[in-house]
Amino acid sequence: MGAEDHYLDAVEAYDEGDLEAAYASARLAVEADPKHVDAWQLCAESALPKKGQSPTLKEAAKSLAAVKKIIALEPDRTAMWFLGGRLLSDELGLLNEALDWWQQLRHHMPYEVTPLVEQATLLADMGMYTEAKYRLEAITEENMDVSGQQYAKIGQLHKMVMAASMQDSAEFFKPWEKHHNGWGAIEMKMNKPPVSESFLFMITTVPVLLLEVLYSNRFVEQGWGGFCLTTLLIFATVLIGMRFSRRMFRNVNRPAFNLLRAMNFEASTGYTVMHEEIRTSVLYSYILQRKPKAWQERMLKIIEDKTKLPGGWKHELPDFDSHLDDIGHIEEPEKESFWNFEEE
């Protein structure tokens, strides 16, 4: 059988929902023809479990390997770039590699807005708010087309980044700093799970709403005017309560967010930065259980390896302007000032 025959068998098995048979046939197809891009794409898709299920480390690795083959053969397959980015950041926790992945896409699609949005999201998750702000500003500077869904995400990111930029950068938790104050906050709250935003809303806003309903008949006149006034009052209370509980949620659960950043840092770099007491705490277990399967498996391997963060370690970010040469961008030389001359 030739590569095309194996590929057709893989398509048939995939349509029937038999992912294992589809992957096996697709692999036979690419072994017969290593440049069969469609077969490689079927390898990438059939290596993953059914929609709604989280892949294991092995499944994610097999899919990512196929995606890289596809990108090397046909870099215009946007869907595969998006799949690779999701596997790197969401499933495997390789945030630094995901940043570089999206920068590679900028070389092939320099006017696509998704890489910038994804990079800004990753940088914000890593606590690098200044760099995230530059990524968002590049969208406006390069006059990119933004869809409605992307516009909403960009707006939320911009709001968060600008709020963070107004704070002292020393307050941002840096997991690579052994004596950062954030570690102390984690140790104080590590034996309790985080408090949910809905619970905070219930204890702060619901009692006020009940009082408004109980006393509305006493202080508000009967009729449509009173009904409308009461409705507006309740609506305003809900909005204010949601905003207050959201702000309270961030402050109360700051240690949990710090620990999440430390866990993401370990998963991304492969180095361990936290001691055993934190790793066996209630808060750590709570966060770990909500991570994807592949992420958990990678983290267990990192913990078993016990490779400590080397001294003097620094973040190495990709060159975010590396794509400019591909689109013929030419930097204008600095104009010499009228007063900046040398007398002969």
Backbone torsions as a table, in degrees:
resi	resn	phi	psi	omega
1	MET	NA	142.6	179.5
2	GLY	-90.7	178.8	-177.8
3	ALA	-61.2	-40.1	-177.3
4	GLU	-67.2	-35.6	178.3
5	ASP	-65.4	-44.3	177.4
6	HIS	-63.1	-37.0	179.7
7	TYR	-65.6	-41.9	179.0
8	LEU	-65.1	-36.9	175.0
9	ASP	-62.8	-39.8	179.6
10	ALA	-65.3	-41.4	178.7
11	VAL	-62.3	-43.5	179.9
12	GLU	-62.7	-44.8	179.4
13	ALA	-65.4	-37.9	179.8
14	TYR	-65.9	-41.8	178.5
15	ASP	-64.4	-29.7	179.1
16	GLU	-83.6	-5.1	178.6
17	GLY	87.8	7.8	178.8
18	ASP	-91.5	87.3	-173.3
19	LEU	-69.1	-36.3	180.0
20	GLU	-63.4	-46.1	179.0
21	ALA	-66.1	-37.5	178.8
22	ALA	-63.2	-44.0	179.7
23	TYR	-65.4	-42.1	-179.0
24	ALA	-62.4	-43.6	179.8
25	SER	-69.6	-38.5	178.0
26	ALA	-64.4	-36.8	177.2
27	ARG	-64.8	-40.2	176.6
28	LEU	-62.2	-36.2	179.9
29	ALA	-65.6	-43.9	-178.3
30	VAL	-75.9	-23.6	174.3
31	GLU	-69.8	-35.7	177.6
32	ALA	-75.9	-34.2	180.0
33	ASP	-140.4	93.2	-176.9
34	PRO	-62.0	-11.6	-179.5
35	LYS	-104.2	14.9	179.3
36	HIS	-80.5	92.8	-172.7
37	VAL	-64.1	-40.9	-179.2
38	ASP	-63.3	-36.3	177.6
39	ALA	-68.9	-38.6	176.1
40	TRP	-62.7	-39.4	179.1
41	GLN	-65.6	-36.8	176.9
42	LEU	-67.7	-33.2	173.6
43	CYS	-60.9	-46.2	-177.9
44	ALA	-63.2	-39.7	-175.9
45	GLU	-80.6	-38.9	-178.0
46	SER	-78.6	-15.9	177.0
47	ALA	-71.0	-21.8	-178.7
48	LEU	-90.3	152.7	178.0
49	PRO	-70.9	176.7	-179.8
50	LYS	-62.2	157.3	-177.4
51	LYS	-56.8	134.4	-179.1
52	GLY	98.8	-11.3	178.7
53	GLN	-107.1	147.1	-179.4
54	SER	-89.7	131.9	-179.9
55	PRO	-73.4	153.8	172.7
56	THR	-77.8	173.3	179.6
57	LEU	-60.7	-41.8	-179.6
58	LYS	-65.0	-44.1	-179.7
59	GLU	-64.5	-43.5	179.4
60	ALA	-64.4	-39.7	-179.8
61	ALA	-66.2	-41.4	178.9
62	LYS	-64.1	-42.8	179.4
63	SER	-65.7	-43.4	-179.5
64	LEU	-64.3	-39.0	178.3
65	ALA	-61.7	-40.7	178.3
66	ALA	-67.8	-39.7	178.7
67	VAL	-60.3	-42.1	179.6
68	LYS	-63.8	-35.6	176.3
69	LYS	-64.2	-42.6	-179.5
70	ILE	-62.8	-46.1	-178.4
71	ILE	-62.2	-37.5	179.8
72	ALA	-67.0	-35.1	-177.9
73	LEU	-83.8	-40.3	-174.7
74	GLU	-144.3	84.1	-173.3
75	PRO	-68.8	-5.5	-179.5
76	ASP	-84.5	-0.5	179.9
77	ARG	-80.2	89.4	-174.7
78	THR	-58.7	-40.1	-177.3
79	ALA	-59.0	-34.0	-179.5
80	MET	-74.3	-33.2	173.3
81	TRP	-61.2	-44.3	-179.5
82	PHE	-66.2	-39.8	177.9
83	LEU	-64.1	-43.8	178.8
84	GLY	-62.7	-41.3	178.0
85	GLY	-63.6	-39.7	178.9
86	ARG	-67.0	-40.3	179.2
87	LEU	-64.5	-43.0	-177.8
88	LEU	-65.3	-47.5	-173.9
89	SER	-87.4	-50.3	-172.8
90	ASP	-79.7	-44.9	-173.2
91	GLU	-88.4	-39.4	-174.8
92	LEU	-102.5	-18.0	178.9
93	GLY	75.0	18.7	-178.8
94	LEU	-89.9	76.2	-172.7
95	LEU	-66.9	-41.1	-179.8
96	ASN	-64.2	-41.4	178.5
97	GLU	-68.2	-32.8	177.6
98	ALA	-66.0	-38.9	176.2
99	LEU	-59.0	-45.1	179.3
100	ASP	-67.6	-35.4	179.2
101	TRP	-60.6	-46.3	-179.5
102	TRP	-69.9	-29.1	176.6
103	GLN	-69.7	-34.9	175.2
104	GLN	-63.1	-37.5	177.8
105	LEU	-63.7	-32.8	179.3
106	ARG	-62.7	-27.6	177.1
107	HIS	-67.0	-35.6	-178.2
108	HIS	-90.5	-31.6	-179.8
109	MET	-134.6	74.2	-173.7
110	PRO	-66.4	-17.9	-177.8
111	TYR	-104.9	10.8	175.9
112	GLU	-85.6	129.8	-173.6
113	VAL	-79.9	-24.7	-174.8
114	THR	-56.8	-44.6	179.4
115	PRO	-57.4	-39.4	179.9
116	LEU	-67.2	-40.9	179.0
117	VAL	-64.7	-43.5	-179.9
118	GLU	-66.2	-41.0	178.0
119	GLN	-63.5	-42.7	178.7
120	ALA	-62.8	-39.7	178.3
121	THR	-63.2	-45.3	-179.6
122	LEU	-64.6	-43.8	-179.2
123	LEU	-64.5	-37.8	177.1
124	ALA	-65.8	-40.7	177.2
125	ASP	-63.2	-30.3	179.5
126	MET	-84.7	-3.9	179.7
127	GLY	84.7	12.0	179.5
128	MET	-98.3	74.4	-171.8
129	TYR	-71.7	-32.7	179.0
130	THR	-64.8	-45.6	178.2
131	GLU	-64.5	-37.7	177.8
132	ALA	-63.0	-38.8	179.0
133	LYS	-63.6	-40.0	178.8
134	TYR	-63.5	-37.4	179.1
135	ARG	-64.9	-41.3	179.4
136	LEU	-69.3	-37.6	179.2
137	GLU	-66.3	-30.0	179.9
138	ALA	-64.4	-28.6	178.3
139	ILE	-61.7	-43.0	179.2
140	THR	-73.9	-42.4	-177.4
141	GLU	-62.8	-35.8	-178.8
142	GLU	-92.8	6.0	173.8
143	ASN	52.7	53.1	-177.3
144	MET	-85.7	151.5	175.9
145	ASP	-80.1	129.7	-177.2
146	VAL	-121.3	129.9	178.1
147	SER	-77.4	168.9	-179.1
148	GLY	-62.3	-42.4	179.6
149	GLN	-65.5	-42.5	178.4
150	GLN	-66.8	-35.3	-179.6
151	TYR	-61.7	-40.8	179.0
152	ALA	-64.6	-42.4	-180.0
153	LYS	-67.1	-40.8	179.1
154	ILE	-63.5	-40.1	178.8
155	GLY	-61.4	-43.6	178.5
156	GLN	-64.9	-42.7	179.1
157	LEU	-62.8	-45.5	-178.5
158	HIS	-61.4	-41.7	179.4
159	LYS	-62.5	-43.9	-179.9
160	MET	-67.0	-42.9	-177.8
161	VAL	-66.3	-41.4	-179.7
162	MET	-67.4	-37.9	176.8
163	ALA	-64.3	-38.7	179.5
164	ALA	-70.5	-33.9	-178.1
165	SER	-68.6	-19.5	179.4
166	MET	-83.1	-9.5	178.9
167	GLN	-93.1	164.8	176.4
168	ASP	-72.3	126.9	-178.2
169	SER	-60.5	-22.5	178.9
170	ALA	-67.0	-20.4	179.7
171	GLU	-78.4	-19.0	-179.4
172	PHE	-69.9	131.6	-178.3
173	PHE	-70.2	128.1	179.5
174	LYS	-119.4	100.7	-175.3
175	PRO	-60.0	-24.8	-178.8
176	TRP	-77.4	-7.9	175.5
177	GLU	-95.3	112.7	-172.0
178	LYS	-61.4	-34.4	-174.2
179	HIS	-108.2	25.5	178.6
180	HIS	-68.7	146.8	-178.3
181	ASN	-62.1	-23.3	-179.7
182	GLY	-61.1	-29.7	178.6
183	TRP	-65.5	-37.9	178.5
184	GLY	-64.3	-39.1	178.1
185	ALA	-64.5	-38.4	178.4
186	ILE	-64.4	-44.7	-178.4
187	GLU	-63.6	-30.9	179.9
188	MET	-72.2	-29.8	-174.5
189	LYS	-114.2	8.1	-171.2
190	MET	-73.1	-13.9	-179.2
191	ASN	-95.2	11.7	178.0
192	LYS	-133.2	143.0	175.1
193	PRO	-71.9	160.9	178.7
194	PRO	-66.9	154.6	178.8
195	VAL	-88.1	134.1	-178.3
196	SER	-77.2	152.6	179.4
197	GLU	-66.6	-35.5	179.4
198	SER	-65.6	-35.8	177.7
199	PHE	-66.1	-41.8	178.3
200	LEU	-64.3	-38.2	177.2
201	PHE	-64.1	-40.1	-178.7
202	MET	-63.6	-42.6	-174.5
203	ILE	-83.1	-17.5	-177.9
204	THR	-104.0	-36.2	-171.6
205	THR	-105.3	-39.0	-177.5
206	VAL	-58.4	-43.1	177.2
207	PRO	-58.7	-37.9	178.1
208	VAL	-65.6	-40.3	178.6
209	LEU	-63.9	-40.2	178.3
210	LEU	-62.6	-41.9	178.3
211	LEU	-64.5	-39.3	178.7
212	GLU	-63.2	-40.1	179.5
213	VAL	-68.0	-42.3	-176.9
214	LEU	-65.7	-39.7	-174.3
215	TYR	-97.7	0.7	-177.8
216	SER	-64.7	-35.2	-179.1
217	ASN	-68.5	-26.5	-177.4
218	ARG	-80.4	-37.3	-171.5
219	PHE	-106.9	-9.3	-178.3
220	VAL	-118.6	136.7	-179.2
221	GLU	-66.2	152.3	177.6
222	GLN	-72.1	161.3	178.4
223	GLY	107.8	-177.5	-176.8
224	TRP	-65.2	-35.3	178.8
225	GLY	-62.3	-44.7	178.5
226	GLY	-67.0	-38.6	178.7
227	PHE	-62.7	-45.9	-179.9
228	CYS	-63.8	-41.1	179.6
229	LEU	-64.0	-42.4	178.3
230	THR	-64.0	-41.4	179.3
231	THR	-62.5	-44.2	178.9
232	LEU	-64.1	-38.4	179.1
233	LEU	-64.1	-43.9	179.6
234	ILE	-65.2	-42.6	-179.8
235	PHE	-61.8	-44.0	178.7
236	ALA	-64.4	-39.5	179.2
237	THR	-63.2	-40.7	179.3
238	VAL	-63.9	-45.1	180.0
239	LEU	-61.9	-47.6	179.5
240	ILE	-63.8	-40.4	179.5
241	GLY	-64.8	-39.1	178.1
242	MET	-64.2	-44.0	179.6
243	ARG	-65.4	-41.5	-179.5
244	PHE	-66.4	-44.3	-178.8
245	SER	-67.4	-32.9	177.9
246	ARG	-66.8	-42.5	178.2
247	ARG	-67.0	-41.1	178.4
248	MET	-65.3	-36.4	178.7
249	PHE	-60.5	-43.2	179.5
250	ARG	-65.8	-42.0	-177.9
251	ASN	-69.8	-45.1	-177.8
252	VAL	-66.4	-37.6	-175.5
253	ASN	-98.7	18.8	178.7
254	ARG	-56.2	-41.7	176.4
255	PRO	-59.6	-36.0	178.4
256	ALA	-67.3	-41.2	177.0
257	PHE	-64.9	-37.3	176.6
258	ASN	-62.8	-44.1	-179.7
259	LEU	-66.0	-39.4	177.1
260	LEU	-60.2	-40.8	178.2
261	ARG	-65.9	-38.8	178.1
262	ALA	-65.0	-40.8	178.8
263	MET	-66.0	-41.3	176.8
264	ASN	-64.8	-35.3	178.6
265	PHE	-64.7	-44.8	179.0
266	GLU	-63.0	-43.0	-179.4
267	ALA	-65.2	-35.5	-177.0
268	SER	-75.6	-41.1	-174.9
269	THR	-94.1	-26.0	-175.9
270	GLY	85.1	4.2	178.3
271	TYR	-103.2	147.8	177.3
272	THR	-96.0	137.7	-177.8
273	VAL	-129.8	-6.2	-177.6
274	MET	-115.4	153.3	-177.7
275	HIS	-86.9	171.5	-170.8
276	GLU	-64.0	-34.1	-179.0
277	GLU	-61.7	-40.7	177.6
278	ILE	-67.9	-40.2	-175.3
279	ARG	-67.6	-23.9	179.3
280	THR	-102.6	12.7	-176.6
281	SER	-81.4	167.0	177.8
282	VAL	-63.8	-42.8	-177.5
283	LEU	-64.3	-41.8	179.2
284	TYR	-63.1	-45.6	179.9
285	SER	-62.8	-39.3	-179.8
286	TYR	-60.5	-46.3	-178.8
287	ILE	-70.3	-42.5	-177.2
288	LEU	-61.2	-40.6	-178.0
289	GLN	-65.0	-20.1	-179.3
290	ARG	-97.7	4.7	175.7
291	LYS	-89.2	155.0	178.3
292	PRO	-61.4	159.4	-177.6
293	LYS	-58.4	-47.8	-178.4
294	ALA	-60.7	-40.2	178.1
295	TRP	-61.4	-46.1	-179.8
296	GLN	-61.7	-43.3	-179.5
297	GLU	-64.6	-41.0	177.2
298	ARG	-63.0	-42.4	-178.9
299	MET	-63.2	-40.1	178.6
300	LEU	-63.0	-37.9	177.7
301	LYS	-67.3	-38.3	178.1
302	ILE	-65.1	-41.1	179.2
303	ILE	-65.4	-41.7	179.3
304	GLU	-65.7	-35.6	-179.5
305	ASP	-69.1	-34.5	175.7
306	LYS	57.5	41.4	177.2
307	THR	-85.6	113.5	-177.0
308	LYS	-75.5	153.4	177.7
309	LEU	-65.6	123.8	-179.0
310	PRO	-68.9	151.6	179.4
311	GLY	-65.7	142.3	179.5
312	GLY	76.4	16.6	-179.0
313	TRP	-65.6	141.6	177.8
314	LYS	-136.9	149.9	176.8
315	HIS	-65.6	136.4	174.4
316	GLU	-115.7	101.6	-179.1
317	LEU	-91.5	151.3	177.7
318	PRO	-67.3	162.0	175.7
319	ASP	-77.5	104.4	-174.9
320	PHE	-72.9	-6.8	177.9
321	ASP	-108.1	12.0	-174.4
322	SER	-66.4	-20.7	-177.7
323	HIS	-82.1	-11.2	-172.8
324	LEU	-65.1	-34.3	179.1
325	ASP	-64.6	-30.7	-178.1
326	ASP	-69.7	-26.1	-177.7
327	ILE	-103.2	12.7	175.0
328	GLY	74.7	27.7	179.0
329	HIS	-74.0	131.4	-179.5
330	ILE	-121.8	123.5	178.4
331	GLU	-75.2	131.2	177.3
332	GLU	-75.2	132.3	179.0
333	PRO	-65.2	147.8	179.6
334	GLU	-64.5	130.2	180.0
335	LYS	-74.1	134.4	-179.0
336	GLU	-74.1	130.2	-179.1
337	SER	-64.6	147.9	179.7
338	PHE	-59.8	-32.0	-175.1
339	TRP	-89.9	-7.3	-174.5
340	ASN	-97.1	79.0	178.5
341	PHE	-137.6	161.0	180.0
342	GLU	-103.3	131.1	177.4
343	GLU	-76.4	135.6	179.0
344	GLU	-77.1	NA	NA
